[in-house]
Amino acid sequence: MKSEFLESIRKQMWVRRYAKRTIDTYLYWIKAFILFNNKQHPQNAHNIEVEYFLSHLANNKNVAPKTQAIALNALVFLYREILQKPLNLSLNFNLSSVQPKLPTVLTKAEINALFSYISANSALPCHLMYGSGLRLMEVCRLRIQDIDFDFCSIQVWNGKGGKHRRVTLAQELVPAIKQQIEKVRQYFNFDISNPEYSGVHMPYALNRKYPNAPKELLWHFLFPSSRLSKDPDGGDLRRHHIDESGLRKAIKVASKKAKIDKTVTCHTLRHSFATHLLQRGADIRTVQEQLGHSDVKTTQIYTHVIERGASGVLSPFSDL
């Protein structure tokens, strides 16, 4: 049985235009907080209970600092926006000290080997994750109109943190993208002739702002699902984008076939994009903009693999 309280939070977050994954994540941690307090309603808990919970995550669950920060953000939102009882700005809890992992980066030879084993259906999305530094869900959610052939770039809307950015597009991928668009056009022509087809899903209030957009080709996903499905929000018949799990599996299979002795994921392609840009002489600020990082310190982690080791430092051993 679903919690009416959690469902009300979900609806309020949706109205405020939070991304679906953010909503799911926040609800996960709010539910975990409620269970930690023996199902006590959050209205009857506050600073002390939040401090105990966050310390529990660090001491007993050994979560990463970012995970603990996400849990804190969820509870801050709960008490400030939902319950109208903002938490104390100076909460006293044990900070998680688990060190974040350094990013796994592939060499150019490993990238070539990986791509040689990627299945045909997954090749272009994977090429874009490496060629443009896109996150997994960013490439899945691309729409035809996001591709700018004139300036050889891609517009990313509502990326992590709700930020928009423009990233580079490799000219070598243009023919494959145009071919993909023709494939989408075939799907579109087939779907639009179906009287039950409601058009592509439009985020937030765009459906009201552009009432004809759901049935316009340019708004359709660049990588559509192979089948129509019912929209869980309203039951309308639509064609969603591809499922990200398929790309994860394709990367895993390809890395195994290529015999790459590293843990390779979709995000590894983004890490490799950033590192290889720096190796080619791009300045850190440019890479920061391409990745959509708010803080350049996040981008600086990629300097650990550039030519001379961490942060470009030449080891004194080399002078012996």
C-alpha positions in Angstrom: 0.0 0.0 0.0 1.4 3.4 -1.0 1.9 6.1 1.6 -0.4 9.0 1.0 2.2 11.3 2.6 5.0 10.2 0.2 2.6 10.4 -2.8 1.7 14.0 -1.8 5.4 14.9 -1.8 5.8 13.3 -5.2 3.0 15.4 -6.6 4.4 18.6 -5.1 7.9 17.9 -6.5 6.4 17.2 -9.9 4.5 20.5 -9.8 7.8 22.2 -8.9 9.4 20.6 -12.0 11.9 18.3 -10.3 13.3 15.6 -12.5 11.7 12.2 -12.1 14.9 10.6 -10.8 15.4 13.4 -8.3 11.9 12.8 -7.1 12.5 9.1 -6.7 15.8 9.7 -4.9 14.4 12.2 -2.5 11.4 9.9 -1.7 13.8 7.0 -1.1 15.7 8.9 1.5 12.6 10.4 3.1 11.2 6.9 3.4 14.5 5.7 4.9 14.4 8.5 7.4 10.8 7.6 8.4 11.7 3.9 8.8 14.8 4.8 10.8 12.6 6.6 13.3 10.3 3.6 13.7 7.7 5.1 11.2 7.3 8.2 13.2 5.8 11.0 11.1 8.5 13.6 10.2 6.2 16.3 11.6 7.1 14.9 15.0 10.8 14.8 14.4 13.3 17.6 13.6 17.0 18.5 14.0 18.0 15.8 16.5 16.4 13.0 14.6 18.0 14.2 11.3 21.4 14.4 13.0 21.0 10.8 14.3 20.0 9.6 10.9 22.8 11.2 9.0 25.4 10.0 11.6 23.9 6.5 11.2 24.5 6.6 7.4 28.1 7.5 8.0 28.9 5.3 11.0 26.8 2.2 10.2 26.0 2.3 6.5 29.4 3.6 5.5 27.9 5.6 2.7 29.9 7.9 0.4 30.0 11.6 1.2 27.9 12.4 -1.9 25.3 9.8 -0.8 25.1 11.4 2.6 24.8 14.8 1.0 21.9 13.7 -1.1 20.1 12.3 1.9 20.6 15.6 3.7 19.3 17.5 0.6 16.2 15.3 0.6 15.5 16.1 4.3 16.2 19.8 3.9 13.6 19.9 1.1 11.2 17.9 3.2 11.3 20.2 6.2 11.7 23.5 4.3 9.3 23.0 1.4 6.8 20.4 2.6 6.5 20.7 6.4 7.5 24.4 6.6 9.8 23.7 9.5 13.3 24.5 8.2 16.2 22.5 9.7 19.0 24.2 11.7 21.7 25.5 9.4 24.4 24.1 11.8 23.3 20.5 12.1 25.8 18.4 14.1 26.4 15.0 12.6 29.3 12.7 11.7 30.4 13.4 8.1 31.0 10.4 6.0 34.8 10.0 5.4 34.7 7.4 2.7 37.0 8.7 -0.1 35.4 8.9 -3.5 36.8 6.7 -6.2 39.0 8.2 -8.9 37.4 8.0 -12.3 38.3 5.1 -14.6 39.7 6.4 -17.8 40.3 4.4 -21.0 43.2 5.0 -23.3 42.5 5.8 -26.9 43.5 2.3 -27.9 41.0 0.9 -25.4 38.3 3.2 -26.7 38.8 1.9 -30.2 38.8 -1.7 -29.0 35.6 -1.2 -27.0 33.8 0.4 -29.9 34.8 -2.4 -32.2 32.7 -4.7 -30.1 29.7 -2.4 -29.5 26.5 -3.7 -31.1 25.2 -1.8 -34.0 22.1 -0.6 -32.2 24.1 0.8 -29.3 27.0 2.2 -31.3 25.8 5.8 -31.9 24.6 6.5 -28.3 28.0 5.2 -27.0 29.9 7.3 -29.6 28.0 10.4 -28.4 28.8 9.6 -24.7 32.5 9.6 -25.6 32.5 12.1 -28.4 30.4 14.8 -26.6 30.9 13.8 -22.9 27.2 13.1 -22.4 25.8 11.4 -19.4 23.8 8.2 -20.0 20.4 9.8 -19.5 21.3 12.9 -21.4 22.0 10.8 -24.5 18.8 8.7 -24.0 16.7 11.9 -23.7 18.1 13.6 -26.8 15.5 14.9 -29.2 16.0 15.6 -32.9 15.9 19.3 -32.5 18.7 19.2 -29.9 21.2 18.4 -32.7 22.7 21.6 -34.3 24.3 20.6 -37.5 25.2 24.2 -38.5 27.4 24.7 -35.5 28.3 21.0 -35.0 27.0 21.0 -31.4 24.4 19.4 -29.2 22.0 21.2 -26.8 21.5 19.5 -23.5 18.4 20.5 -21.7 17.8 20.0 -18.0 21.0 18.0 -17.3 22.1 17.2 -13.8 21.0 20.0 -11.5 18.5 21.2 -14.1 21.3 23.0 -16.0 21.3 23.6 -19.8 24.5 23.5 -21.8 25.9 23.2 -25.4 28.5 20.6 -26.1 30.6 19.7 -29.1 29.6 17.2 -31.8 32.2 15.3 -33.7 31.8 15.9 -37.4 32.5 12.2 -38.0 29.2 11.3 -36.3 27.0 13.6 -38.5 26.3 11.0 -41.2 25.3 8.4 -38.6 23.0 11.0 -36.8 21.3 11.9 -40.0 20.7 8.2 -40.8 19.3 7.8 -37.3 16.9 10.7 -37.9 15.6 9.0 -41.0 15.0 5.9 -38.9 13.0 8.1 -36.4 11.1 9.6 -39.3 9.9 6.1 -40.3 8.7 5.4 -36.8 7.1 8.8 -36.7 5.2 8.2 -40.0 4.0 4.9 -38.7 2.9 6.3 -35.3 1.2 9.4 -36.6 -1.1 7.3 -38.7 -2.3 5.5 -35.5 -5.4 7.3 -34.2 -4.6 6.2 -30.6 -1.1 7.7 -30.7 -0.9 10.7 -28.4 2.5 11.9 -29.5 5.8 12.1 -27.7 6.0 12.9 -24.0 6.6 16.6 -23.3 8.2 17.5 -19.9 6.7 20.0 -17.5 4.2 22.5 -19.0 5.6 22.4 -22.5 2.6 20.3 -23.6 0.3 23.3 -22.8 2.8 25.9 -24.2 3.3 24.0 -27.4 0.0 22.0 -27.9 1.1 20.7 -31.4 4.6 19.8 -30.4 3.9 16.2 -29.2 3.1 15.2 -32.8 5.9 17.2 -34.5 9.0 15.2 -35.7 11.6 17.6 -34.2 10.3 17.0 -30.7 10.6 13.2 -30.9 13.5 11.3 -29.3 16.6 10.7 -31.3 16.8 7.2 -29.9 13.2 6.0 -29.6 12.0 2.7 -28.1 11.3 -0.1 -30.6 7.7 -0.3 -29.3 4.8 1.9 -28.2 3.9 2.0 -24.6 1.3 3.5 -22.2 2.4 6.7 -20.4 2.3 5.8 -16.7 1.2 9.4 -15.8 -2.0 9.4 -18.0 -2.2 6.2 -19.9 -1.6 7.8 -23.3 -0.1 5.8 -26.0 3.4 7.1 -26.8 6.9 6.1 -28.0 9.4 6.7 -25.2 13.2 6.8 -25.6 15.4 3.7 -25.4 15.9 2.1 -22.0 19.3 3.0 -20.5 19.8 -0.5 -19.2 20.3 -1.7 -22.8 23.3 0.7 -23.2 24.7 -0.4 -19.8 24.6 -4.0 -20.9 26.1 -3.2 -24.3 29.1 -1.5 -22.7 29.6 -4.4 -20.3 29.5 -7.0 -23.0 31.8 -5.0 -25.3 34.4 -4.4 -22.6 34.5 -8.1 -21.8 35.0 -9.0 -25.4 37.7 -6.4 -25.8 39.4 -7.9 -22.8 39.8 -4.5 -21.1 41.0 -5.1 -17.5 39.2 -2.1 -16.0 35.7 -1.6 -14.7 34.0 0.0 -17.7 30.6 1.7 -17.5 28.8 4.2 -19.6 30.2 7.0 -17.4 33.7 5.8 -18.2 33.1 7.2 -21.7 32.4 10.6 -20.2 35.5 10.4 -17.9 37.6 9.4 -21.0 36.1 12.3 -23.0 37.2 14.8 -20.3 40.7 13.4 -19.8 41.4 13.1 -23.6 40.2 16.8 -24.1 42.8 17.9 -21.4 45.4 15.7 -23.1 44.7 17.5 -26.4 45.4 20.9 -24.7 41.9 22.1 -23.9 41.9 24.4 -20.8 40.2 23.2 -17.6 37.4 25.9 -17.9 36.5 24.7 -21.4 36.2 21.1 -20.2 34.2 22.3 -17.2 31.7 23.9 -19.5 31.5 20.9 -21.7 30.8 18.6 -18.8 28.4 21.0 -17.1 30.2 21.1 -13.8 29.3 23.9 -11.4 32.7 23.9 -9.7 36.0 23.6 -11.5 37.3 21.5 -8.6 35.1 18.7 -9.8 36.7 18.9 -13.3 40.3 19.0 -11.9 40.0 15.3 -10.8 40.7 14.4 -14.5 44.2 15.8 -14.4 45.3 12.7 -12.4 46.0 10.7 -15.6 47.5 13.3 -17.9 50.9 12.5 -19.2 52.9 13.4 -16.1 50.7 11.9 -13.4 48.6 13.7 -10.8 47.9 17.3 -11.6 50.6 17.3 -14.3 53.4 17.0 -11.8 56.7 15.5 -13.1 58.1 12.9 -10.7 61.7 13.7 -9.4 62.5 10.1 -10.2 62.5 11.1 -13.9 65.6 13.3 -13.3 67.8 10.4 -12.0 
